[in-house]
Amino acid sequence: MTDLLIRPAPRPHAAAGADAHAARAQLEARNDTARPYPRDATLPALFGAWAAHAPDAEAVVHGAERVTYRELDARAGRLANHLRALGVRNEAPVAVLLDRSVDFVVACLAVLRAGGAYLPVDSALPTRRVEWMLADAGARVLVSTRFLAEGLPLAGATPVMLDDDAAAIAARPAAPPALEAHPESAACLLYTAGSTAWPRPVAVTHRGVTRLVCGGGGVQPGPGDRVAHASGVSVDVTTWDLWGPLLNGGTVVVVDREDLLSAGALARVLRDQRVTSVFLTTAAFGQVALQAPESFAGVRDVLFGGGAADAEAVRRVLSSASPPRRLANVYGPAENTTCTTVHLVGAVEPGAATLPIGRPAPNTRAYVLDAALQPVPPGRAGELFAAGDGVARGYPGHPGPTAERFVPDPFSPRAGARMYRTGDRARWTPAGELEFLGRLDQPEEVRGARVEPGEVEAALRAYPGVADVAAAVREDRPGDRRLVAYFVAAPGTAVDVAGLRSHARLRLPEAMVPAAFVALERIPRDAVGAVDRRALPAPGAAPAAAAPAEPRTELERKVAALWAEVLEVERVGVNDSFFDLGGHSLLLMRLHVRLTEFAPGVTVLDLFTHPTVASLCALIRGEAAPEAGAGDEGDAARLDAGRDRLRARRRIAGGT
């Protein structure tokens, strides 16, 4: 793996005044977080210890499938030996293109046992983006299935298909190969949004993960705990979902994607599988909490993070008949291994709109610094820096961004320690907790996903006929954050919005596909040529498109009116796609609750596979309707986008 460039440590200047001395003293007191944990162990070694100690305990559960520690140990060992035979060695990146499943857990553990670093790839990503990630990371091997990898350019990676290669893998020895990993070796690569044109891989270390899940504190799973694996496979929360239980003698409970789109379905899974701990995005937690706060009854620990918490949603959960014993608001970028600070919620202050992000987690340090990298007094805003054993290795292959964001830590007692510049504004409260105050730069969050306007703009600028473009996250209605794209057509050129949207879908993750596209005569810019985002207008009531087709029956009128209400648009045509109008999975949950009032047989999956009013009404009437997505979209690019969405919907149904 490419060595990472580290700049020399800045020399702290001589601070003057009692405030500066007090701030420095408080910085040390608030970061007295050292706790004993297996700092020099690797993830496979810690798992192996539990496999030897409790071989017949359940390691992974997915529906009716149950795998013990002994079985997981053997399956991962065989796959690890297969990977070694293909040349996987220390820190070699291995892509894992699988959905949440037992196979995903097996593959991640196997890559680590082979000495490599696993690169989890969400199969919902556009094909071109996956191809770019494999090439950028230098992935030597891709672990997947024939269905998910069909038609995927491998960028030089050797494919290992768990279905096609099952016999060859089964013939390998079950005993794991000798490890080459070190605690500071990269355990996984997690791609984050990039501030220019492309995302960057974060090299998370073995030590960073053990600090997260074995370092103590109020959110660490223990022996016998049953932890829901409910996060997307490629997001950093997966490090807690998987290794929290597996390194502490617990059980990973795999939650299907469809069950996360319905508060009732999620509640059933949590209850039936006797889940003790679950970590959700703040957006998903808020939706469930506002719709059915009793869904968490019986769950001991509920964690949420990835955005500003909705205080009202938290109040509803706390006041439900059976609230969780511990409710935690977790803050932390992937660059500091998922968790930097934790706020254990006991109550919500009257009149509060959001919650603090809390205090540093065990073996973690958090600093609020000024431009000279000096601590600021409590109550004063500064930039939040994350330090301690969770700090990642940097961005492999991207030395410039690494040097900019990972800087030497002048406050650490350890020589060579680094801290991560988060780009977030924060301040210490009088009670000794941190408050999140927003971003210093462009990155935003939409429904818990990090969005970089620069990356969105770079993708849209490549579309033929687009002369200029800007992207911005807007909150024109309270609580509804949407990504909006603004574009200027080249002289004498007409830009087709439908084609531009399809172009975006082929290149960007779902959260980065704009909900609305606005044509402008020019992009407003300031005196130095930067986009003046405050001058960008609010999008119109509906995307620029042809006049919507009017409903033809009473049922279509009723469904179209409901869609318009949920999407908060003026009109919905019978052939308009819910997702093209700015809909997303969280709004789909809200729509499903309302729709079942008069169409109780409709499932969340039905809404994914029938995203137009016409196709959904045909389904409700029991008529044969064409599968929505591919055939109605008009040109080759839109057909490709339809196929991508169809693959995602089949995955939601568990079709791997």
C-alpha positions in Angstrom: 0.0 0.0 0.0 1.3 3.4 -0.9 3.2 5.2 1.8 1.3 8.3 3.1 2.8 11.8 3.1 2.8 13.4 6.6 3.7 17.1 7.0 6.0 18.1 9.9 4.3 18.9 13.2 3.4 22.5 13.7 5.1 24.0 16.7 2.5 25.3 19.2 3.1 29.0 19.6 3.3 30.6 23.1 -0.3 31.3 24.0 -0.9 34.4 26.1 -3.6 34.9 28.7 -5.5 33.0 31.3 -8.1 31.9 28.8 -5.5 30.1 26.7 -4.0 28.3 29.7 -7.4 27.3 31.0 -8.4 26.0 27.5 -5.2 23.9 27.4 -5.8 22.5 30.8 -9.4 21.6 29.9 -8.3 20.0 26.7 -6.2 17.6 28.7 -8.9 16.9 31.3 -11.6 16.2 28.7 -9.3 13.9 26.8 -8.3 11.7 29.7 -9.9 8.7 27.9 -7.2 6.0 28.0 -8.7 2.6 28.8 -7.1 -0.9 28.6 -7.9 -2.8 25.4 -6.1 -5.3 23.2 -4.2 -2.6 21.4 -1.6 -4.9 19.8 -4.0 -7.5 18.5 -5.4 -7.9 15.0 -9.0 -8.6 14.1 -8.5 -12.2 13.0 -6.6 -13.0 16.2 -9.3 -11.7 18.4 -12.0 -13.5 16.4 -10.0 -16.7 16.5 -9.8 -16.5 20.3 -13.6 -16.4 20.6 -13.9 -19.2 18.0 -11.7 -21.4 20.2 -13.5 -20.3 23.4 -17.1 -20.7 22.3 -17.1 -22.6 19.0 -20.8 -23.6 19.1 -22.1 -20.1 19.9 -24.0 -18.4 17.1 -21.8 -16.0 15.1 -24.1 -14.9 12.3 -27.9 -15.1 11.8 -29.7 -14.2 8.6 -33.4 -15.2 8.7 -33.4 -19.0 9.1 -29.7 -19.3 8.4 -27.6 -19.7 11.5 -23.8 -20.0 11.5 -21.7 -20.9 14.6 -18.2 -19.5 15.4 -16.8 -22.9 14.4 -18.5 -22.8 11.0 -17.7 -19.2 10.3 -14.1 -19.9 11.3 -13.9 -22.8 8.8 -15.7 -21.1 5.9 -13.5 -18.0 6.3 -10.4 -20.1 6.5 -11.1 -21.9 3.3 -11.8 -18.7 1.4 -8.7 -17.1 2.9 -6.5 -20.0 1.6 -8.2 -19.6 -1.8 -7.3 -15.9 -1.7 -3.7 -16.6 -0.7 -3.5 -19.0 -3.7 -4.5 -16.0 -5.9 -1.7 -13.9 -4.5 -3.4 -11.9 -1.8 -0.8 -10.8 0.8 -0.2 -8.1 3.4 -2.6 -5.1 2.9 -3.5 -6.2 -0.6 -6.9 -4.6 -1.4 -9.6 -7.1 -2.1 -13.0 -5.9 -3.2 -16.1 -7.5 -1.7 -19.2 -6.9 -3.8 -21.9 -8.6 -1.7 -25.1 -7.5 0.0 -25.7 -7.9 3.8 -25.5 -11.7 4.3 -23.6 -14.5 5.9 -21.4 -14.6 2.8 -20.5 -10.9 3.3 -19.3 -11.6 6.8 -17.4 -14.7 5.7 -15.7 -12.7 2.9 -14.6 -9.8 5.1 -13.1 -12.2 7.7 -11.4 -14.2 5.0 -9.7 -11.2 3.4 -8.3 -10.3 6.8 -7.1 -13.8 7.4 -5.3 -13.8 4.1 -3.6 -10.6 5.3 -5.4 -8.3 2.9 -7.6 -5.2 3.4 -11.2 -5.6 2.4 -12.9 -3.0 0.2 -16.7 -3.3 0.7 -18.6 -2.3 -2.5 -22.3 -1.5 -2.4 -23.9 -3.4 -5.4 -26.4 -0.5 -5.8 -23.5 1.7 -7.0 -23.5 2.5 -10.8 -21.3 0.2 -12.8 -18.9 2.9 -13.9 -18.3 4.1 -10.4 -17.5 0.5 -9.2 -15.1 0.1 -12.1 -13.4 3.3 -11.1 -13.1 2.3 -7.4 -11.6 -1.0 -8.3 -9.0 0.6 -10.4 -8.3 3.5 -8.0 -7.8 1.1 -5.0 -5.7 -1.3 -7.1 -8.0 -4.2 -6.1 -6.3 -7.4 -7.1 -9.3 -9.7 -6.4 -13.1 -9.2 -6.5 -15.2 -11.5 -4.3 -18.9 -11.5 -5.4 -21.5 -13.7 -7.0 -22.3 -14.2 -10.7 -25.6 -12.3 -10.4 -24.2 -9.2 -8.7 -21.0 -9.0 -10.8 -22.8 -9.6 -14.1 -21.5 -7.2 -16.7 -19.1 -5.5 -14.3 -15.8 -4.4 -15.8 -13.2 -5.8 -13.3 -10.4 -3.3 -13.9 -7.8 -6.0 -13.8 -9.1 -7.7 -10.6 -9.3 -11.5 -10.5 -12.9 -12.6 -9.9 -13.9 -15.0 -7.1 -17.5 -16.0 -7.6 -18.8 -17.6 -4.4 -21.4 -19.6 -6.4 -19.3 -20.6 -9.5 -16.1 -21.2 -7.4 -17.8 -23.0 -4.5 -16.2 -26.4 -5.2 -12.7 -25.0 -5.5 -13.1 -22.9 -2.3 -14.5 -25.9 -0.4 -11.5 -28.0 -1.3 -9.1 -25.6 0.5 -7.9 -26.3 4.0 -10.1 -24.8 6.8 -7.1 -23.9 9.0 -6.4 -20.2 8.3 -3.1 -19.2 6.7 -0.3 -17.6 8.7 -1.1 -13.9 9.3 1.1 -11.1 8.0 -1.1 -8.3 9.4 0.1 -5.8 12.0 -2.2 -3.7 14.3 -1.3 -0.7 12.2 -2.0 -2.5 8.9 -5.0 -1.5 6.9 -8.0 -3.7 7.7 -10.4 -2.1 5.2 -10.7 0.6 2.7 -13.9 2.8 2.9 -14.5 5.3 0.1 -15.7 8.7 1.2 -16.9 11.7 -0.9 -14.1 13.7 -2.5 -14.1 17.5 -2.5 -13.0 17.7 -6.1 -14.0 15.2 -8.7 -13.6 11.7 -7.1 -14.0 9.9 -3.8 -11.1 8.8 -1.7 -10.4 5.5 0.1 -9.9 5.7 3.9 -7.4 3.1 5.2 -8.9 2.0 8.5 -6.5 0.0 10.7 -6.9 -3.1 12.8 -6.0 -1.0 15.9 -8.7 1.6 14.9 -11.4 -1.1 14.9 -10.3 -2.8 18.1 -10.3 0.7 19.8 -13.8 1.1 18.6 -15.3 -2.3 19.7 -13.0 -3.5 22.5 -12.1 -0.2 24.2 -14.9 -0.1 26.7 -17.5 2.6 27.1 -21.3 2.5 27.1 -21.8 1.2 23.5 -19.5 -1.9 23.4 -21.3 -5.2 22.7 -20.5 -8.1 25.0 -20.7 -12.0 25.0 -24.1 -13.2 24.0 -25.3 -9.8 22.6 -27.2 -9.9 19.4 -26.2 -6.9 17.2 -28.2 -5.9 14.1 -26.2 -5.6 11.0 -28.4 -2.9 9.5 -25.9 -0.5 7.9 -25.0 -0.3 4.2 -22.0 -2.6 3.5 -19.7 0.2 2.4 -20.3 2.7 5.2 -18.1 2.9 8.3 -20.8 1.8 10.7 -20.2 -1.7 9.3 -17.0 -1.8 11.4 -19.2 -1.7 14.5 -22.0 -3.9 13.2 -19.6 -6.8 12.3 -16.6 -6.6 14.6 -18.5 -5.4 17.7 -20.2 -8.8 18.1 -17.6 -11.0 16.5 -14.7 -9.8 18.6 -16.7 -9.9 21.9 -18.5 -13.2 21.6 -21.8 -11.9 20.3 -24.0 -12.6 17.2 -24.3 -10.6 14.0 -28.0 -10.4 13.1 -28.3 -9.6 9.4 -31.2 -7.2 8.6 -32.6 -7.3 5.0 -32.8 -3.9 3.2 -36.6 -4.2 2.8 -37.1 -4.6 6.6 -35.3 -1.2 7.1 -37.9 0.5 4.9 -40.8 -0.3 7.2 -41.0 0.6 10.9 -43.3 -2.4 11.5 -40.9 -4.8 9.6 -37.9 -3.5 11.5 -39.7 -3.9 14.8 -40.6 -7.5 14.0 -37.0 -8.3 13.1 -35.6 -6.7 16.3 -38.2 -8.6 18.4 -38.1 -12.0 16.7 -34.3 -12.1 16.6 -34.0 -10.8 20.2 -31.7 -8.0 19.0 -29.9 -6.2 21.9 -28.1 -3.5 19.9 -28.7 -1.6 16.7 -26.9 1.3 15.0 -29.0 3.3 12.5 -28.3 6.5 10.5 -29.8 9.5 12.2 -32.2 9.9 9.3 -33.5 6.3 9.5 -33.7 6.5 13.3 -35.8 9.7 13.0 -38.2 8.2 10.6 -38.8 5.1 12.7 -39.0 7.2 15.9 -41.6 9.6 14.5 -43.7 6.8 12.9 -43.5 4.1 15.5 -41.3 4.9 18.5 -42.3 1.7 20.2 -40.3 -0.2 17.5 -37.3 -0.3 19.8 -39.1 -2.0 22.7 -36.8 -4.8 24.1 -33.7 -3.4 22.5 -31.1 -2.5 25.1 -28.8 -0.2 23.1 -30.0 2.1 20.2 -27.2 4.1 18.5 -27.7 6.7 15.8 -25.3 9.0 14.0 -24.5 10.6 10.7 -26.4 13.9 11.0 -28.0 16.4 13.4 -30.4 14.5 15.7 -34.1 15.5 15.7 -34.9 16.2 19.3 -38.6 15.5 18.9 -37.8 12.0 17.5 -35.6 11.3 20.5 -38.3 12.6 22.9 -40.8 10.2 21.3 -38.6 7.2 21.8 -37.7 8.1 25.4 -41.4 8.6 26.2 -42.5 5.3 24.6 -43.9 2.5 26.7 -40.6 0.5 26.6 -37.6 2.8 25.7 -34.1 1.3 25.2 -31.9 1.2 28.3 -29.2 3.2 26.4 -29.8 5.7 23.6 -26.6 7.1 22.1 -26.0 9.9 19.7 -22.7 9.0 18.0 -20.5 11.4 16.0 -17.4 10.3 14.0 -16.1 10.4 10.4 -14.7 7.2 8.8 -11.3 8.8 9.0 -11.5 8.3 12.8 -13.1 4.8 12.6 -16.8 5.5 13.0 -16.9 6.9 16.5 -15.2 10.0 17.9 -17.7 11.2 20.5 -20.7 9.7 22.2 -23.7 11.4 23.9 -25.6 9.0 26.1 -29.1 10.5 26.1 -30.8 10.6 29.4 -33.3 13.4 28.6 -33.8 16.1 26.0 -33.5 19.7 27.2 -36.8 21.6 26.9 -36.9 23.6 23.7 -33.9 21.9 22.3 -34.0 21.3 18.5 -31.0 18.9 18.4 -28.6 17.1 20.8 -25.0 17.4 21.7 -22.5 15.0 20.1 -21.1 14.3 23.6 -17.6 13.4 24.9 -14.6 11.6 23.4 -15.0 7.9 23.2 -12.5 5.7 25.0 -8.9 6.0 23.7 -10.0 8.9 21.6 -9.1 12.6 21.8 -11.2 15.5 20.5 -9.9 19.1 20.1 -11.6 22.3 19.2 -8.9 24.5 17.7 -8.4 27.9 16.1 -6.6 28.6 12.9 -3.2 28.4 14.7 -4.1 24.9 16.0 -4.5 26.2 19.5 -7.4 25.2 21.8 -10.3 27.7 22.1 -12.1 28.4 25.4 -15.4 26.7 26.2 -18.3 28.3 24.3 -16.2 29.6 21.5 -16.5 27.9 18.1 -13.5 26.3 16.4 -12.6 23.4 14.1 -13.1 19.9 15.5 -10.0 17.6 15.3 -10.2 13.9 16.1 -7.1 12.1 17.5 -6.2 8.9 19.3 -6.0 5.3 18.3 -8.9 5.5 15.8 -7.2 7.8 13.4 -6.9 6.1 10.0 -3.8 5.7 7.9 -4.9 8.3 5.4 -6.1 8.1 1.8 -3.9 5.6 0.0 -2.8 6.8 -3.4 -3.8 10.4 -2.5 -0.8 12.0 -0.8 -2.1 15.6 -1.2 -5.4 15.2 0.6 -3.7 13.0 3.2 -1.2 15.7 4.1 -4.0 18.3 4.2 -6.4 16.3 6.5 -4.1 14.1 8.6 -1.7 16.4 10.5 0.7 15.7 13.4 -0.9 16.0 16.8 1.0 18.5 19.0 -1.0 17.6 22.1 -0.5 13.8 22.2 2.0 12.3 24.5 2.9 9.7 21.8 5.6 10.6 19.3 4.4 10.6 15.7 0.8 10.7 16.7 -1.6 12.4 14.1 -4.9 14.1 14.3 -7.7 14.3 11.6 -8.9 17.7 10.6 -12.7 17.0 10.3 -13.7 20.3 8.7 -16.6 20.5 11.2 -17.3 23.5 13.5 -17.9 22.7 17.1 -17.7 24.1 20.6 -17.5 22.9 24.2 -20.5 23.5 26.4 -20.2 24.4 30.1 -21.2 20.9 30.9 -18.1 19.5 29.1 -19.9 18.2 26.0 -19.4 19.0 22.3 -21.9 20.7 20.1 -21.8 20.3 16.4 -22.2 23.7 14.6 -22.0 22.7 10.9 -19.3 22.4 8.2 -16.5 24.8 7.5 -16.3 23.7 3.9 -18.6 22.3 1.3 -19.4 18.7 2.3 -23.0 18.3 3.4 -25.1 15.4 4.6 -28.4 14.2 3.1 -30.3 11.4 4.9 -27.1 10.4 6.7 -24.9 10.2 3.6 -22.0 12.5 3.1 -22.4 14.6 -0.1 -19.6 16.6 -1.8 -21.0 19.2 -4.2 -17.7 19.3 -6.0 -18.0 15.6 -6.9 -21.5 16.0 -8.1 -20.6 19.0 -10.2 -17.7 17.2 -11.8 -20.0 14.3 -12.9 -22.7 16.6 -14.3 -20.2 18.9 -16.1 -19.2 15.9 -18.3 -22.7 15.7 -19.8 -22.9 17.0 -23.4 -24.2 20.5 -23.7 -23.6 21.5 -20.1 -21.5 24.7 -20.0 -21.6 25.4 -16.2 -23.0 23.6 -13.2 -23.4 24.0 -9.4 -24.8 21.7 -6.8 -26.1 22.7 -3.4 -27.9 21.0 -0.4 -31.0 23.0 0.4 -33.5 22.8 3.2 -36.4 24.9 1.8 -38.8 23.0 4.1 -37.8 22.3 7.7 -36.3 18.8 8.0 -36.2 18.1 4.3 -32.7 18.4 3.0 -32.4 17.8 -0.7 -29.5 18.0 -3.2 -30.3 20.4 -6.1 -28.3 20.7 -9.3 -28.2 24.0 -11.3 -26.9 24.0 -14.9 -26.3 26.3 -17.8 -26.7 25.0 -21.3 -24.0 25.8 -23.9 -25.1 28.4 -26.5 -27.5 26.9 -29.0 -27.8 23.7 -27.0 -30.8 22.3 -25.2 -30.0 20.0 -22.2 -32.5 17.2 -21.6 -33.1 17.0 -17.9 -34.1 13.3 -18.1 -30.8 12.5 -19.8 -28.8 14.6 -17.3 -30.5 12.7 -14.4 -29.7 9.3 -16.0 -26.1 10.5 -16.6 -25.9 11.2 -12.9 -27.3 7.9 -11.9 -24.7 6.1 -14.0 -21.9 7.8 -12.2 -23.0 8.7 -8.7 -24.3 6.9 -5.6 -28.0 7.3 -4.9 -27.5 10.0 -2.2 -25.6 12.1 -4.7 -28.1 12.1 -7.5 -29.8 15.5 -7.3 -33.5 15.5 -6.4 -34.1 18.5 -8.7 -32.4 20.0 -11.7 -32.8 23.7 -12.4 -31.8 25.4 -15.7 -30.3 28.9 -15.3 -29.0 31.5 -17.7 -25.8 31.8 -15.6 -24.4 30.4 -12.3 -24.1 33.2 -9.7 -20.5 33.7 -8.7 -18.7 36.1 -6.3 -15.8 38.4 -6.9 -13.2 35.7 -7.0 -15.3 33.4 -9.2 -16.6 31.0 -6.6 -20.2 29.8 -6.7 -22.4 32.1 -4.7 -24.6 29.4 -3.2 -26.7 31.9 -1.2 -27.8 33.4 -4.5 -29.0 30.1 -6.0 -32.8 30.1 -6.3 -35.1 27.5 -4.8 -36.1 24.9 -7.2 -39.6 25.0 -8.8 -42.5 23.0 -7.6 -41.6 20.2 -10.0 -38.6 19.2 -12.2 -38.3 20.7 -15.6 -40.1 18.3 -17.8 -43.0 17.9 -20.1 -46.5 18.5 -18.8 -47.5 15.5 -16.6 -50.0 13.0 -17.9 -53.3 13.5 -16.0 -54.8 10.6 -13.9 -57.5 8.7 -15.7 -59.3 6.9 -12.9 -60.4 7.7 -9.4 -57.7 5.4 -8.0 -55.0 7.1 -10.0 -56.2 10.5 -8.8 -56.1 9.3 -5.2 -52.6 7.8 -5.5 -51.3 10.9 -7.5 -52.7 13.2 -4.8 -51.0 11.2 -2.1 -47.7 11.2 -3.9 -47.9 15.0 -4.4 -48.6 15.4 -0.7 -45.6 13.3 0.4 -43.3 14.8 -2.1 -44.6 18.3 -1.5 -45.0 19.0 -5.2 -48.0 20.6 -6.9 -48.8 17.9 -9.4 -47.8 14.3 -10.2 -48.4 12.7 -13.6 -49.4 9.0 -13.9 -46.1 8.2 -15.7 -43.8 10.3 -13.4 -41.3 8.2 -11.4 -41.5 8.7 -7.6 -37.7 8.8 -7.5 -37.4 11.2 -10.4 -39.6 13.6 -8.5 -37.1 13.7 -5.6 -38.4 10.6 -3.7 -36.0 8.5 -1.7 -36.2 5.5 0.7 -37.2 7.6 3.8 -40.0 9.3 1.9 -41.0 5.9 0.6 -41.5 4.7 4.2 -43.8 7.6 4.8 -45.7 6.9 1.6 -46.1 3.3 2.4 -47.7 4.1 5.8 -50.3 6.3 4.1 -50.9 4.1 1.1 -51.8 1.0 3.2 -54.8 2.9 4.6 -56.6 2.1 1.4 -54.3 -0.5 -0.2 -53.2 -2.8 2.6 -51.7 -5.4 0.4 -49.0 -3.1 -1.1 -45.5 -3.8 0.2 -42.4 -1.5 0.3 -40.9 -3.7 -2.4 -43.9 -3.1 -4.6 -43.2 0.7 -4.3 -39.7 0.1 -5.5 -40.7 -2.1 -8.4 -43.7 0.1 -9.4 -42.4 3.6 -9.0 -45.1 5.3 -11.3 -48.7 6.0 -10.4 -49.9 4.0 -13.4 -47.9 0.9 -12.7 -48.7 1.0 -9.0 -52.4 1.4 -9.6 -52.3 -1.5 -12.1 -50.8 -3.6 -9.4 -53.4 -2.6 -6.9 -56.2 -3.5 -9.4 -54.5 -6.9 -10.0 -53.7 -6.1 -13.6 -50.4 -7.2 -15.3 -48.1 -4.2 -15.3 -44.7 -4.0 -16.9 -41.8 -3.9 -14.6 -41.1 -0.2 -14.1 -37.6 1.2 -14.7 -36.3 0.1 -18.0 -38.8 0.2 -20.8 -40.3 3.6 -20.4 -37.2 5.8 -20.3 -36.6 6.6 -23.9 -32.9 6.3 -24.6 -29.9 4.1 -24.1 -28.6 6.0 -21.0 -32.0 5.8 -19.3 -32.2 2.1 -20.1 -28.9 1.6 -18.4 -30.1 3.5 -15.4 -33.3 1.4 -15.3 -31.2 -1.8 -15.2 -29.2 -0.4 -12.3 -32.3 0.4 -10.4 -33.8 -3.1 -11.2 -30.7 -4.7 -9.8 -31.1 -2.7 -6.6 -34.8 -3.7 -6.3 -33.9 -7.4 -6.8 -31.4 -7.0 -4.0 -34.0 -5.5 -1.7 -36.0 -8.7 -2.2 -33.0 -10.8 -1.1 -32.3 -12.0 -4.6 -28.6 -12.8 -4.3 
